Amino acid sequence: FSANITGLSPATTYHFRAKADGGVHGIATGADMTFTTATTTPAITTDNATGVTSSNVTLNGNLTSLGTATTVRVFFEYGTTISYGSTTIPQSTNAPGPFSANLTGLEPGTTYHFRANADGGVHGLATGDNMSFTTTIIRPTITTDNATDITSNSATLNANLTSLGTAPFVSVFFDWGLAADNYTATTTWVTKSTPGAFSSTVTGLSANTTYYFRAKADGGVVHGMATGDNVSFITRTPPAVSTDNATSITPTNATLKGNLTSLGTATTVNVFFEYGTTTSYGSATIPQSTNATGAFSANITGLSSGTTYYFRANADGGVHGTGTGDNMTLTALTGPTVITSAATSTSTNSTTLKGNLTSLGTATTVNVSFEYGTTIGYENTTAVQVMAATGAFSANLTGLSSETTYHFRAKADAGVHGIAYGLDMTFTTLAPTVG
């Protein structure tokens, strides 16, 4: 004989025994036996993740059956490998249906694995299929700004890192070159951890030349690279100048001359001369400002006679650059040299002054004479004698006062070549003869 029983609890051990009741004939009881009711594991599926951003996601699953459990705890395992390593907070449910969990603080540009789980306790654990998602990245953003501080051979490139995107830091730099589609140079990379402006100065450029550049921000392999718009600039043109022959050369002075042939891209130019006894120069004239092309000059003084000087014209256009003329030379003239000799043939009212022209210097002719008087201020000058060669010269004086001391000195005047004087000397006229 048998009997069906229902309403039992799953996963439960029950005891039972058979019994036969014969009334007055007695009751018989079979031996005790047991059975345990079976269980059914919950059923679950892992669904696609939704709402994926660079750091957040919503994991989705569906509890399709509680099995024999009355309450099931659902949750997700997740991690960057199929070993997972992390779990969401379990959610209790007593009915089948979809469920989800939000994750935050994820790494951008990273692939994560996940699966849904349903824990029915003694009724068993159900696991959904493994699935994956990849968090998004946000590339840096950057703008290329206009170049500044442009000269004939340099410029400052400017840009603005407007966002790092999802990168913790970004390397910024510039591509630049002579063509927008063929950059040939890159500035030094600079690491930035915050948005903001940055710049880099490039040098060694050619004057009056168009250059192209663009800013770039590299967030690495994960976060990507941003490129700003292409921008161009034209380097400035320096002024042009020539050095002309010096004029008005004396033993100590000269007039340097030059010609500003072009202002370049400058509106105002400062012109001046460098000069000195070597091609390193060492001295410069006071700059003269001009806003037009044309000749200019400067007088220099304090030269050493017979010395060769080097000089060249310069035109300073500021940021537009400097133009330099050819090197030229001048030699300061050499003045004559003269000696005052002792007077001879001195009488009561006359004498003969004597001198010696020992050098003409750089002159071809020299005007020699004597200055004389009763003081060293002299008061009189003898007639000029023109000499084309060195040698002695003299002048006769008459009408002098007797018994008087006179001062005199020889003079050699070579014009622009200079004037030389002999040493001061004296003579005294004789007393009149009595009787």
VENCORRA-V105564 format. One record per run of one state. SS is the DSSP state (2 for helix, 1 for strand, 0 for the rest). FROM is the first residue (numbers start at 1). TO is the last residue. If there is no record, write none. Layout:
((SS	FROM	TO) (SS	FROM	TO))
//
This chain:
((0	1	12) (1	13	16) (0	17	18) (1	19	21) (0	22	22) (2	23	25) (0	26	26) (1	27	29) (0	30	32) (1	33	36) (0	37	42) (1	43	50) (0	51	56) (1	57	65) (0	66	71) (1	72	79) (0	80	85) (1	86	87) (0	88	90) (1	91	93) (0	94	96) (1	97	103) (0	104	110) (1	111	119) (0	120	120) (2	121	123) (0	124	124) (1	125	127) (0	128	130) (1	131	134) (0	135	140) (1	141	148) (0	149	153) (1	154	163) (0	164	169) (1	170	177) (0	178	184) (1	185	186) (0	187	189) (1	190	192) (0	193	195) (1	196	203) (0	204	209) (1	210	218) (0	219	219) (2	220	223) (0	224	224) (1	225	227) (0	228	230) (1	231	234) (0	235	239) (1	240	247) (0	248	253) (1	254	262) (0	263	268) (1	269	276) (0	277	282) (1	283	284) (0	285	287) (1	288	290) (0	291	293) (1	294	300) (0	301	307) (1	308	316) (0	317	317) (2	318	320) (0	321	321) (1	322	324) (0	325	327) (1	328	331) (0	332	336) (1	337	344) (0	345	350) (1	351	359) (0	360	365) (1	366	373) (0	374	379) (1	380	381) (0	382	384) (1	385	387) (0	388	390) (1	391	397) (0	398	404) (1	405	413) (0	414	414) (2	415	417) (0	418	418) (1	419	421) (0	422	424) (1	425	428) (0	429	435))
//
